[in-house]
Amino acid sequence: MRALDAVRRANRPGPPEHSLRLRAACLGTVLVAVAACASVHEVSPATALAAAALITVGMAFSYVTRTRPPGWVKVLIAVGASAAFVWFFHSVSSPSVDITGVENPLTLLLVSVLVVHSFHVPARRDLLFSLGASAGLMAVGGAQAIDLRFGLFVVAWSCFGLWALTEMWTSASGGGRISAAGLVAALTALTAAAAAVFLVLPAPVVASRVALVSRAGAGGAVGVPGALAGDSGTPAQLSRAGSTSSPSRVGGYLGFAGSLDTALRGTLGNTLVMQVRAQRPSYWVGETFDTWQGQSWTQSRRTTTALRFGSPFVLPVPVGADPVGQADLQTFYIAGATADLVFHAESADELWFPTQTVFAGQDGTVVSPIGLGSGSIYTVESQVNAPTAAELRDDTSGQTLPGTAQAEYGQLPHPYPRVLALARSVTARDTTTYDKVQSLIGWIGSHTRYSLAIPPLPPGADTVTQFLFGDRVGFCEQISTSLAVMLRSLGIPAREAVGYVPGGYNPITDLWQIRADDAHAWVQVWFPGYGWQSFDPTAVVPAANPSPGATALKDVAAALRRVPWVPVVAVLAVAGLVAVLVRRRRSRPPTWAAQVAREAERAGRRAGRPRRPSETFAEYAAGLDALAGNGSTTWERLASSVEASAYGGHEPPPPAQRAMVAEARHTRVHRRAASGVGS
């Protein structure tokens, strides 16, 4: 019986809540949360509008019936909530639904519960449930937010939430309101606490097999499925729907095609291409090349295989890759039209993609059958093998690449005697492949210069020969190609890889911001025990995601370094001086009589004899003279002149006025020892 009584007490209706302001604030939090989920495509716009309308009607109905809620409403709410849960479990219990199909039904379930609940919100605790449920919806939306525009919803929800909490306090305390000063102090403390927590947050960790998201964007169809968008003359993906321009320069980069011409350079720019949420930063590989022709790279294994039946696609193990590694999950959010390559960390083994077919090459290249435009999303799981330097040095198994791959990844179009002599000279003291790679990278860094403004390659010239023994100036394609050719001349299997480096990191969204000028080319070297490993003479990929606080402090420091401090300090100094002068001018008494009175009060305060509110100036002056002793009459004489001016209209000439002000300013009152006179 006691347990039953406890249940009854817990479910006993609370007193009706009469505050319209509290209800409006809670309604605001719910409506903002629904709109926030719609903004990140967790619910459709039509569903969001219908839910917002029903919730508003339900809240109004609850207010009207707050004192005596109809019994039939509780029945309908119970039936509606039960139906929502039955629908949810039915939606996610299908064998064809994996974890990627749970998120949207779960969001719809939360929205449905809020709609049903809104028709029975008589008491304060019911409003508190609405407030908490809206916070849950905001968390769902925030998990999928990929830009700072979601922050506008967070600010709006925070304002409504703060309003709701203050109104709840007012209602619970019987009408006592929080003062403006108290509210400002609370907001300041909350902001400081939030900033402190943000600065000490650890680096984000992407939970494995949770964010397996895929969505088709605005890229449109392609003319030849499986063809590369960057191939000139191929009717593949164009930069914009309906465009008739040549697709040969995808995103301004010339490498996302069937060949990579090292004598050319596209116009990259700073346009945002995509954003990546990843367990760790990496080179985002698009494709690789194995055949060097003197000026350009091609891929001898260009044929692709169609993989069908939809997500998750199980990708074939690329030639030379190590199939065993640490699982690494990446979700790519496409911001603008880009290549129809599916970028990934090496080496990809599973793909969640918004089509029923993708195309995979033997080297690990994955090609989309649709155009990848704004709004496209896909998720890749890779098996990343990241050995240490010591492990790579000890990798001396002597194994070779399978089949003809050993010859393909060691191919050279013609002998390079000067390159071979240089490579042998640089690596003369090295006994391991890893040390040879590092020695060559060090030599390139010390003896060549990176520049986008390179001279044209002479007709018939070899890029590597020109770069190493000519001008020694180039960008990533010339530098990485030279490293690959030097390694091949030593008999070390190497290939050219193109894609993107991580770019900048956004500590608010936990996303890597990949821009057009992050397109890059680097070298992959084969190690028998670890497969293909990336090496880059011109860029560095961080070892892990940075913490939000460290990133924010780094960005602030970088911004401060860009500030022209000399003119800024000069402007601030002038502004401060002007402010001081203006303040002094405003605080200066308007008349000579007021100046004399002020100087008298200053002298008295210094002597420990402040002016009492009831004292006239004449009485105060007499007290100062008595305190000074020795028959002083200075202050009484000055007070007489002041009162004659104030009440009798007898103004002394300006020289006399200035003299009296100066006398008052320099007269000091010294308290006599062991005397209380005038106190």
Order of alpha helices (4+ residues) and beta strands (2+ residues): alpha-alpha-alpha-alpha-alpha-alpha-alpha-alpha-beta-beta-beta-beta-beta-beta-beta-beta-beta-beta-beta-beta-alpha-alpha-alpha-alpha-beta-alpha-beta-alpha-beta-beta-beta-beta-beta-alpha-alpha-alpha-alpha-alpha-alpha
